């Protein structure tokens, strides 16, 4: 009974002791009360940054060649009277909102300016179905659909009537497959003809879709996408027109002088006096659109925010070097002049081979080398000079030599596959070309029927294999939204992730490599079967025909 009482006492005392300890540790909390009245004397001030932000509306003024207006998303309406050198806000204190969607100035009265408020969809990642192109000849009382020559199903579209020829109308249209792009009508919209299929003009239809016929020259036409493109042959061909920022939304061309224009883009508005050859700066426009703004705890404090949208070395020229959008970058060429010449190695390995004229959203650049000893060799004609260098680990990076070696091993494996894929694909066009040529030459030869069927099957098999490795439909970096990356781009993306300053390769990267290698092993086996089995079978069948080496068309 005594032992039981003793136990109960211990149980009762322990909670009291713990409660006493907690009570002793309790500290007083300082309560700060903020009174709004102490801030009534403060005023807002502009702290920049003095660089332009997203702008979707701009206009010039007829008769005042140095005066322009721009409307910003959050920045209000701004005006320049010196060709864009300086800008002044003219809407503060008048408008309840600061986001401008469109702006227009009367051509007959320059003092009349009409502004539509509200922003274009910043990231409307899809577009709704359109209802075609419609026209009215009585001021809008009656409308008729213009459809002859246009796709039956349309998405988003932009349209513009030439200022030089009222019968000439251009349209940029979103449609399925190769039915979309630039259309032209020479009879005021009665009949339409597709004159351009370049995907660069419609790659980002959900974000852009604007076309502008020139005010004086009927052969000049501009398409606003990413980037701006310009045609000087009536829309048949287009070439990119450089602007200070990508994602272009509006263009005003002076109706009396087509060399004067203003462009709106995600970096602000820019004035040109030479038809777009050069543009005014965006660094004088405090109109940046920020997604978030915050300060740190330093004294004085910093203001931080996120603004919207904001190699191999050789000493001789590379022979027959070709480049294209999404292709390899041109190597640096070192001067061969007598005297002191200097270059800097970027610590990267040699560039990977490319597939001719195929766009890839990724880097062909070789991966960085790891810590170790290397021999650098400079060659000029028959002269060579070797230098041994030692690359040390970055002292600011925590990494063991084991991790560096594993990173190098994985990168070597990835780059080896990329090279293998591209060289394999590059070897196929010659074979397909020969098969297609023989198909034409032997089309009327009854004894070659089986060979022709085998050749047709071989081309189809090769095309299917190739389309799993590369994506030839991509023509611009915006097209990655429209057409899926294939295996080569997936390996390139993994390479860019693994090729980091920190050598430790994550488990996720290793698993991704395992998956991609399984895919490549499958396609590598298919390639070997095409070359060693199917092509060999075709060659055997062709040889049995005992055809002459030179075949004349009948």
Buried (B, 14 or more C-beta within 10 A) or exposed (E): EEEEEEEEEEEEEEEEEEEEEEEEEEEEEEEEEEEEEEEEEEEEEEEEBBBBBBBBBBBBBBEEBBBBBBBBBBBBBBBBBEBBEEBEBBBEEEBEEBBBBBBBBEEEEBEEBEBEBEBBEBEEEEBEEBEBBEBEEEEEEEEEEBBEBBBEEBBBBBBBBBBBBEEBBBBBBBBEEEBBBBBBBBEBBBBBEBBBBBBBBBBBBBBBBBBBBBBBBBBBBBBBBBBBBBBBEBBEEBEBBEBBBBBBBBBBBBBEBBBBBBBBBBBBBBBBBEBBEEBBBBEBBBBBBBEEEEEEEEEEEEEEEEBBEBBBBBBEEEEEEEEEBBBBEEBEEBEEEEEEEEEEEBEBBBBBBBBEEBBBBBBBBBBBBBBBEEEEEBEEEEEEEEEEEEBEBEEEEEBEEEBBBBBBEBBEBBBEBBEBBBEBBBEBEEBBEEBEEBBEBBEEBEEBEEBBEBBEEBBEBBEEBBEBBBBBBBBBBBBBBBBEBBBBBBBBBBBBBBBBEEBBBEEEBEEBBEEBBEBBEEBBEBBEEBBEEBBEEBEEBBEEEEBEEEEEEE
